[in-house]
Amino acid sequence: MADFGSTDLDAFRAEAHAWLEENFPASLRRDASAVTEAEASGARLEGDAALWKQRMGEKGWGTPTWPKHLGGGGLSRAEARVLAEEMAAIGAPNPIGGMGVIMFGPTLLEYGNEDQLRTHIPPIVKGELRWCQGFSEPGAGSDLASLQTKAVDMGDHYLVSGSKIWTSGAHLADWCFCLVRTDQSKKHEGISFLLIDMKSPGVEARPILLINGTTPFCETFFTDVKVPKENLMGPLNGGWTIAKRLLQHERQGISGAGQLTSGAQAGATPGPPLNILARDYVGLDEAGVLADQDLRRRLTDHLMEAQAFQLTGLRAAAETRSNSGPSAVSSVLKNVGSQVRQQRAELAVEILGARGLGWDGEGFSRDEIGTMRAMLRSKSGTIAGGSQEIQNNIISKRILGLPEVTQAR
């Protein structure tokens, strides 16, 4: 059972509170958007935001439960929970993030060898390097195992050729964790997991412009890229097992489950809480409640669902206390979390009315423009990390144990 309120946790809470008070820059307490916006756009942090990142990286608290000998915080899950509560209370965002933390790092800790751990974990902990994911291909999306990017054994290295699609942040990344085909005679059993330096000759990333005006995704091309043999993670042709584990981490990360936010923002995309937004743009009636009764009902339903989702995520996180990591339940959380964020984004645009139609220019505030763009961006949530349909298949087979349906002849 979880240990809440013990003397040890009380002592750690006091320690965490004191450290945050001393080290979290005062300027960020007024406005931490310099951290969150830079993370969203891929920009490098500057000023106090960069200082905050440095301090958290050196302390290891950006990755609180990771091994201390590799630079992580070495905290128990209960202590990490306390730290998250104290950070939320003071408004301190975690400046150490990205795919290295959410997806690759936890997988590397489970499957990497000692040299790979000592080489790659410390820079992830300090936020010094960016990672991207080389999984999907133009002809291998939902059926990922049909990928054709190949790695040919050249003796002391592999020669990688092929292309990937939807590689988030590839144009900014330093490294890529990539699935490649090392055996053409088998499907799932012919895939290996390679770590590729994005500065290698033959690597080219071409950003893709999205409907919301951003370019977080790329086409990535590998043309006779030399990859050292020591960059093979796990056994040769054993990459599919590692990939499935990493995808569980990805889906849990995409879901946003278990993240500490205000009740009005649970599971939400960035922006003002919806109840505050509705008060300011729709207005209150003489009784002091939201004037639009239908909107009030739908907003209440959404906030209840978002809060229930957050609490479910916290419970799921507590159940992984044994360090077994995320399970197939991550597919449930990913589906629900994506839908909650889409609902929130659509409600926000509706609440703004004509002010929610802004795209650019001085006639709209930054938050108004951001609300529209966030709504458009939210649509990809039900596709990223495996589509809703793929997650439903996983849920039916691995959680519910339902038999596969065969088409009658």
N, C-alpha and C positions, 0 to 999 in steps of 0.2 A: 504494500500500500504506500501511497505517496506520503512523504513526511512534510507536513505543512506546520509552520509555527514552532519548530524545535529551537532550542537554545543556539545550536550551531547556525541555523538559518537566520536567526535574529542577528547574530554576530556578523554574519556575512552581509546581511542587508545594510547594517550600519557601515561596514567597510565599503560596500559598493556605493552607497549614498555619499559618503565622504569623498571617495575618489572622483565620482561624477561632478560633485560640486566644485572640486578643485581643478578638474581637467577639461570639462565641457566649456568651450569659449562662451563668454557672455553675449557676444554678438549673435551667435547662433540661437540663443534662447529667445531672442526677439523674432528671428526669422531663420529657420533651418532649411529654407527652400534651396539655398546654395548647394546643399548636400543632395537632397532628393532630386532636384532638377538635373544636376550634373550626372547623377546615376542613370536617370531616365534617358538622357540625350547621349551619353557616352563621353561627355566632356571631362577633362581633367580638373580635379579640385584645385582651388587656389585659396590663399589667405588662411583665415581661421578654419575654413572647411578642410583644407589640406592638413592643417595642424591637428585637427580633431581626428582625422583619418590616421595620421602618424601615431598619435597617442594610443588610439584603440588598437592599432596593429601591433605596437610594441607591447601592450598589455596582454594581447591575445584574446581580448573580450569580443572582438568582431566575430570570432569563431569560438564561442565560450566552452563548448564541450570537447573540442578537438584536443589531442594529446599535447601536454605541456612541453615535452621534449622536442616537439616539432614546431613550437611557437604558439600553439593554441592556448586557450585559457585553462584547460585542465579541470573545468568545473563539473560538478554533478549536474544532472538535469534539473534537480530542484534548485540548485544555486543559479543555474542559467535562467530559470523562470523568475527568480527573485531579481536578477540583474535586468531582465527585460521589463519587469514591473517598475523598477527604479528609473530606467531610461525613459519609459513612457511617461512617468510622472513628471520628469523634468523636461520632456520634449526633445530628448536626444535621439536622433536617428542613428542607425548602425551604418557607418560609412564603408564598411567592408562587405562587399556583396558580389553579385554577378554570378555567372555560370560556374566559376571556379569554386565558389562557396556553396551554392545551392545544389549543383549537380555533380561536377567532376570530383571535387575534393572528397565528399563522403564515399564516392565509389572507389577512388584511389586508395583511401584508407583501408578499404576492405580487400581490394584485389591487387594493389601495387606492391612491388618488391621494395626492399629497404632503400636501395639507391634511388628509386623513383620517388619514394616518400620524402627522402631528405633533399632531393633536388626540387620538387614541385610544391610540397605543402607549405614551407616557410614563405615563399613569395605570395601564395594565395592568402595566407593568414594576414600578411601585411598589406595586401591589396596592391602589390607591385606589378602584377602581370594580369592581363585579360585573357580569358579563354573563350573559344567559340566551339560550336557543336557541328561536326560534319556527319550528319546522319542521312537526312532526306536527299533524294536525287530526283531529277525531272521524271524519271520512270519508276521511282520507288518511293512513294509517299506512304499511304496507308499500308501497302505491302512492302514494308521497309526491307525485309529479308531478300527481296529481289534485286538489291543494289548491285551495281556493276563496276564501281570504282575499284580498280585492281591494284594490288601491291605484289610486284614480282620479286622473288628472292634473288638477289644479285651477289650473294656470298656474305659480304660484310655489311650490306644495307639492303633496304627494299626500295624499289623504284615504283612510285605511285603515279597513276594516271587516271583521270576521270573528272567528274564534276559533281558538285553538291548544290542544293537549292535551299532557300530560306535559312541560310546560316546566319543567325542573329549576331550582329556586331563583328562579322568577319573582317570588315575593312578597318576595324580598330583593334583587333585581337593580336596578341603576341603568340598564342599557341592554339592548336585545335585538337580536340579529342575526336577521332575519326574512325568510322567503320569502313573497312576495305575488304575486298574479296581476295582471299589467298588460296582458294580452291574452287575451280570452276565446275567441278563434278558434283558438288553438294550445295544445297541452298543455305539453311541455317548453320550447318556445321562447316561451312566454307568461309566464314566471316571472322576477321580478326580486328582487334582494337589497337589502333596506332595513335601515338602522340606526335603531332607534326608542328614543327617550328614554322610559323606563318611568314617568317622572313626568308625562308628557303627559296632558292631560285626555282622558278616554275610555278609558284603559287600566285594566283591572281584573284582578288575579290572585287566584284562589281556590285555596288549598292543598288537596291531596288526601291524606287519611289512609291510610297503607299498613298492611299486615298486621303489620309490625314496630313500629308505633307512631310512626313518623316521618312527616314531611310534606315530602319533598324535591321532589315534583312538584306542578304546578298546572294548573288550567284557566286560560287567559288570554284575555280578551275585549278586542277593539278596536272601539270604537264611534265612528265619525267622528273618528279620530285624525289630527291634522295633522302631517305629517312633511316637513321642508324638503327641497327638491330635492337639496341638497348631500349628503344622507344616503343617496343611491343609490350603492351600491358596485358598480363595474363598469358595463357597458353596460345600457341599458334592455332588458328581455327576455333578458338574458344571465345571469340568476341561477342557472340549473340547472348550468352549468359550474362556477361558484364553489361551489355547494352540494356537488357531487360531490367537489371537492377538500377542502372542510371535513370532509366525512364520513370521508375517509381519515384526517385528523388525529384525528377523534373516535374512530374504531375503534382506532387505534394507542394513543391515550390510555386507552381503556377496557381494552385488553388488558393494560396494565401491563408490556408487554414492554420489556426493557432497563433496568428500574429496579434500582438497586443495593439488594439486601436480603441478609439472611443466607441461606445455602443452604437452611435449613429453612423459610424463609419465601418463597422465590422464587415470584412470581406469586400470593401469598396475600392474603387479607383480613387486617385488623389483628388482633392478638392474640398470645399467647405462641406460640413455635415448637411445632409439633405433637409433636416428640419429647420436649420438656420437659413438655408437657401430659400426654402419655401416661405418662411416668415418674411424675408426681405423682398422677395419678388412677387409673391402671391398676396401676402398680407393676412392679417388676423381679423376676425369678426368682433362684434361687441362683447362676446363672451371670452375673448382672448384665445380662440382656437383658430386653426387654419380655415380661411373663408370658403375654400372649395371643398365641399364635403366628399365628392368622389375622389379627388386627389388625396384628401386626408386619409380615406380608407385604404387606398392603394399604397400610400407612403407608409402607413402603419404596418400593413402586411409585409412590405419589403423589409422594414427595419426589424420586425420580429424574425423573419427568415434569416436575415443577415446575422442577427445575434445568435440564433440557434446554430447557424453554420459555424460561427466563431467558437462557440462552446463545444461543438462536436469536434472541431479541429484540435482544441486544447485536450479533450479527452483522448483523441487518437494519438496525440503526441505523448501523453502520459503513458499510454499503453505500449509505447516503444522503448520504455525505460530500460529494457534488457539489452539495448544496443543492437537489437535485431534489425533496426532500420524500418523504413516504410514498407508496407505490404500492398496487396492488391486493393486495399481500402483507399489507397491514394487515387485510384480511378474514380471512386465515388466522390471524394473531396474535390478532385479536379473538375468534374462535371458540374457539381453544385456551385463551386466557387466561381467558375466561369459564368454561369447563369446569373448568380447574384450580382456580379460586377456589371454585366450587361444591363440588368434591370436598373441598377443604380444609375448607370450612365444615361440610359434612356429617360428615366424620371428627371434627372438633372436638366437635360435639354428641354423637356416639357415644362418644367417649373420656370425656366428662364423665358419661355415664350419667344417673342421676336428677338430678344437679347441672346437667345441661344442659337441664332442663325449666323452669328459672326464668324468670319474666317480670318480677317486681317484688318488693319487700319485703326485709326484713333477713335473711331466711333464705338468701339467695344473694349471692355477691360481685358486684362490678361487672363483673369479667371473665366470670363465669358468665352473667350476664344478657346481656352484650354478645355472647357467643358464640351464644346462641339467636337474638338479633335479627339478627346478621350472617348467620346461615344463611338466615333468611327473606329478608333483603335481597338475598342473592346470587342468588336465583332470577331477578331482573330482568335479570341480566347477559347472558343469552342472547337478550334482546329489545332492550335499549337499544342505540342506535347502529345499528339494523338487525338483524332477527332472524337466528338461525342459518340459516334457510332462504334468506333473502335473500343472506347472505354466501356460502352454498354456490353459489348461482347465479352470483355475481360470480367466485368461484374457478373454476368450471367454464368460464365464458366467457372471462374476461380473463387467467387464468393458464394453465389447461390447454388452452384453445382448443377445447373440445368443442362440437359442433354442438347447436343447440337441438332438443329432442325435440318432435315434433308428434304429436298424438293421432291414431291411425289411425281412419278412418271405417268 
